[in-house]
Amino acid sequence: MPYIDTHCHFSDGAFNSDRNEIIEAALSAGLEFFFEILCSPEDWQKDPLFSDYGKNFYFAYGIHPEYASKYKSEDLEKLKEKLKGERTLFIGETGLDYYWVNDNKQRQKELLLAQLSLSESLSLPCVFHCRNGKDADDNAYGDLLDLIEKNWNFNSTGKKRGILHSFSGSDIDAQRALELGLYLGINGTFTYPKNSQLREIVKKAGPENIVFETDCPYLPPQNFRGKRNDSSKIPQIAAEISAFCGFSFSAAENAVYNNSRSFIK
Ligand SMILES: [Zn+2]
């Protein structure tokens, strides 16, 4: 079964010297499709970087919460045009991040709501980013899931409505995300020793509720910590998930592939 990396940032400068070689290596490692996430006005212009791999790349365009204090209202107009592209699959990543900056929660929520409304008007699923703050009060997952529940009326006709990428929430957050029609995006953080809660959540969710991702160049699996990540690590992440959770390897790979593939029209 081929693999899909549902969350990569190959436009990142970390790949400037060898982008095509790394993509070729990932294709040889069994990757079939890459969902490239372009999540700032500056990033949106970078899709031509992938023109040699037209069949393999699909795109998400959005404004990441870290731009909540910087973006301008005309950026949302530009985003709307960008989202009309033929190879667009998602709006994103959009969401809430209280880890580094937590004094602009209202701005972050407004930016998220604007993108939820684009999702409805353009009938596009979302890729969500979420990170809690260092204080227990800074519950970004609670806020994100509340906002989605109350304000997001995108109907994907029987399919899931998006991906909660790089899941790092609690067991309850995971249950709520699944009830709200999202897949949990699972990456190299599954292999980090401290993440036993995440491993239990994935085991309980089962292959029908997850998708694989790398978030490269960030978050390499444990044996590559400190190094640049890329999509060729997906088979290793997949194998570690099946081994730990006791999933039948081929059945799990099939299910996860079909989950990711369901977003391609
Ligand atoms: Zn990302």
Residues whose N, C-alpha, C, O or C-beta is under 5 A from the ligand:
A	BS01	ZN	D215
